[in-house]
Amino acid sequence: MSKTRIPADYKPLLSLAETQKAIALLKSTFTANLESALNLTRVSAPLFVDPSTGLNDDLNGVERPVSFDIRETGEQAQIVHSLAKWKRWALGRYGFQPGEGLWTDMNAVRRDEEMDNLHSIYVDQWDWEAILPEGRRDVEYFKETVRKIVGAVCDTQEKLQEKFPKLPAFLSRDVSFITTQELEDLYPDKTPKEREDLYVKEHKTTCVMQIGGKLASGIKHDGRAPDYDDWSLNGDILFWNDVLGCAFEVSSMGIRVDAAAMDRQLTEAGCEERRKLPFHQMVLSGKLPLTIGGGIGQSRLCMLLLKKAHIGEVQVSLWDPDTKSACESAGIPLL
């Protein structure tokens, strides 16, 4: 069942035609900014992978991938949930060097995703990954990278404003960093989502760090697969979304697991069986480069910068009758 929320007195700032032009400008501008900021090269990436390789992202471990059989080979393929693991493998195979990286357009189908203003079964991201410079597997390098991504977002907003003056300036380049445990200590009686909303309302651009492990309360702030991010060196970039009145995640990213972190997190998550998969064997044996990477939501960023209330205003997907009815009644045009 969808959970569509209609903001009071919401009206799109751009027409449908203007929205399409703005999306095109946003995507071309942001990818150029991201390339420059992080020294990235665009590469082609898979829509589906062989499940036996362990390259698909398991997300929280409960989502069902979309699978299909291949007539010519008789094998099964899985549409990707994300390219978190594939990118790291590709960096080694393509011969990238420390301080260099790649980005790609990632398209995925997440059939179990709940539908609301921010979530669709269709996922589009800019997935990126870079090899860490020597001796920089640390939180300060993570923070430097976050600031560069935020800068690329803010530069994109300025370009959009030149072309579409109706779009207001509202983003802050000043990033506030806070760990999930610090958030729990600040707001012990609140849910993780409520903590984010309270904090980001006061700190308009925030990176919430250290996501995946259990907090002092015994709960997790949010789920993370145990085999790509190091839970002590990852985070989400959130901006305050004044259209929806909430903290708004644009990117999930992190320094990736080394052998020690992979070993520790597989045990903690009860995923010992994954040790036998080819990707996991390469990490545990030190055959893959040490990297940092993440995904930046394309539709999410379009929503934020174009001041849209529903993700269906910036991407084409399938929606249930209640969502379509609620949006039509509120004058929200779904693509």
N, C-alpha and C positions, 0 to 999 in steps of 0.2 A: 504494500500500500504506500503510495507516494505521500510526502509530507511537504507540500508546497506552501510557502508562506508569502503572502502578498504585502509588501510594505505600504503603509498608508500614503495615499496621494502620489503613488509612483507613476511616472511617465517617462518613457525612453527619451533621452536627449538627442538621439540620432534616429533618422528614418531607416527603413530596411536597406535602402540603397546606400545611404551613408554608412551604415553599420558594416556592410560588406566591404566597402572601400577602406574603412578604418581598420578592419581586421587584416586586410592585405598589407596595409602600411605598417601596422603594429608588428606583424610577424616578420616582415623583411627587415624592419629597423631593429627589433630586439635580437634577432639571430646575428646580425652584423655586430651589434654591441657586445653580445655574449662572446662571440668569436674573438673579438679584440681584447676583451677584458681577461679572458682565461686562456688565450693562446690555443684555440681549438680549431680543428678541421672537420668539415662535414663529411660523413661517411654514409653509405647505404646500410640498412639494418633489416633483420628478418621480421616478418609478420608472425611467423610460426617457427617452432623449434621441435627437435626430437626430445620427447620427455625423458628418455633414458640418459641424456647427457647431464641433467641437473641444472641446465642453464635457465629454465623458466623461474620467474620470481614466484615464490609461494605465498607472498603477502603475509597474512596472519595465519596461514596454514589450514584454513577452513574453506576458502573460496574454491569453487569448482572451475577449472579451466575448460575452455571450449575445445573439444577434441574432434578430429575427423580422420578417416582412413584415406590413404593414398592408393588409388587403383593400381598404378604401375608397379609400386614396390610392396604393397600389402602392409606397409608400416603405418603406425599412428603418428599424427602430428598434433601439437598443441599451439593454439594462438597464444601469444605472449600476454602475460599480465603486466610486465614491464621488462626492460632490458638491463636491469641492475647487474646481473652476472655476465651476460653476453658482452657488455661493453668492456669489462676488464679483460676478458679473454681476447677480445679483438685488439686491444691496445698492445698486448704481447705479440700477437700474430702479425700485426701490421708494422711492427718495428718502431713504435713511437718511443721518444726519449723522455727522460725526466723533465718536468715542466711543460710538456706538450700533452695535448688531449684531443678528444673527438666529441662531436655532437651529432645527433640524428633526430629525425622526426619519428617519434614512436606512436604507433596506433595500436590500441588493445581493445579487447572485449572482456568486460568483467560482468558476467551474467548474474552474479549474486549481489551486485552493488545496490544499496538502497537508493531509491530515486527521491531527490528533493531539489531545492534551489541550486545546490552545489554539485550534485552527483548524478551521473548518467551511466548507463551500461557501456557507453562508448567513451574511451579515454584517449586523449591526445596530449602528448608531452614532448617537450624538448629534453631528450635524455642526453646527458653529457658525462664524460669521464676523463680524468687526466692522471698521468703518472706523477707521483709526489716527487718534488725535488729532494735531493739527498739530505737526510737528517731533518726533514720537515713533517714527520708523522706526529703532529702535536696540535693542541687545541688552538694555539695562536694562528697557525696556518689555516685551520678551519675557519676561524673568525675573519681572517683576511679575505678568504674566498667568498664568504657570505657578503661582506661589504662590497666586493666587486660586483656580485650579482645584483644587489640592491641598487648600486650605481647604474648598472645597465638598464634596470627597470625604470629608474627615475629619468634617465636620459631618453628613454622611449616615450615616457609620458610627455616630456617637453616637445618632442617631435610631433606627437599627435596633436598637441595644443596649437602648434603652428598651423596645421592643416584644418583642424576642427576646433575653432575658438569656443564653441559651446561646452567643451569638456573642461571642467575646472581643475586647477592644481590642488592636490591634497596629500601627496606622498611625502614622507620624511626620509632623508638619507641617513639620519642618525639611528643606528641600530642598537637596541637594548638586548643584551644577552642574559638569559636566565636559564638555570637547569630545571628539570622537572621536579627534583627534590626541593629546590628553593621555592618553586611554585606551590608545592604541597605544604611547605612550612608556612608560607604566607597565607594560604587559604585552606586550612586543614579540613574544613567542613563542606567544601565545595567539590563538585565533580571536576575531572580534568578539563572538560570543555568550559565549564563555568570559570575555572581559574584562568584559562587563556583569554576569555572574553574580558574579565575584570582587569587583567594585566595589560592587554593590548589596547584597551580603551584609553589607558593612561600613557602607554608607550607605543606610539602609533606604528612603529616598525620594530618588530621583535623577532629574535631567533630563540626558540625554545630548544634547549640542548639536552642530550643524554636520554634518548627515548628507546625503550625496549625492555629494560630490566625492571624488576620490582622495586618499588619505593619503600620507605621505612614503614608505611602503612600496610605493606604486603600486597598492594595492587600495582598494576602497571599504568603509567600515564596513557600509553597507547601501545598497540602491538607493532612489532617489527620482526621480520624474518631474522633468524639467527646467523645467516650465512652470507650476508653482504655488508651491511653497516657494522662498524664497531659501536656498540651501544654507548660507550663512554666518549665517543668522538663524532656524534651525529647531531642532527637537529632539523627543525622545520622553520622556514621563513614565513612569518605571518604579518599581514598589514591590517590596519583597522578599516573595515568596510562600512562606510556610513550609510550606504543604501540599505544594507541588511542589518546594520547595527550589531556587528559581531566581528570577532577575530576571524581572519580570512587567510587560510593557508594557500600559498602559491607554490612552494617548493619543499620537498623532502630531500635531504642530502646528507652526506657524511663521508668521513674517512673510512675506507673499507677494512674488513677484517684481515689481519695478518694470521699466521698459523696459530699463535697463542690465543687470539680473540676468537677465532673460528672454533678451536678446541673447547674453550670455556663456554661459549654461547650454545654450541650444539648440545653440550651436556646439560646446561641450565634449562634449555627448551625441550629436553627429552627427544631430541632428533638424532640420536646416535646412528640410525640407519643411513643417514645422508653421507656419512664419512666414506662410503663405498662408491659414491658417484664421481664421475671423471672430474667435474669442476672442483669439487670439494677436495679430491686427492691432489689436484694441482695447487690449491691454496695451502693445504696442510704440509705439502712437501716443498713449499717455497718456490714453485715454478712460475707463478704469476707475479707481475709487478705490483708494488704497493701503490694504491691509487686513492683518489678522492673523486666522488661523483654524485649525481643526483638527477632528479626529474623536476622539470618546471612545467606546470600545467598550462597548456596553450589556451584552452577555453577559460581556465581560471583567470589567467592574466588578462584576457580579452574582457571578461566580466568586470574585473576590477577597474581597468583603465578606461573602459567605455561606459562605466557606471550602469551596468545592467543588473537586474534583479534575479534573473534565472539563467542557468547555463544553456537552456534551450534557445536563448536569444542569440547565441554566438556559435552554436554547433547544431548539426542535424543528427537526431537520434530518434528512438521510439519511446513514446510516453503512454502511460495508462490514461483511461478516460477522465479520471478525476483531475489529473494534472492539466490535461488539455482544456477541460471545462473551466477550471479555476483561472488559468492564464487568459483564456478568451474573455472571461467575464471582467478581468482586470485590465484588459487592453494590452496584455503582454504578448507580443507576436513570437511564436515559436517557429524556428526555421524548419 
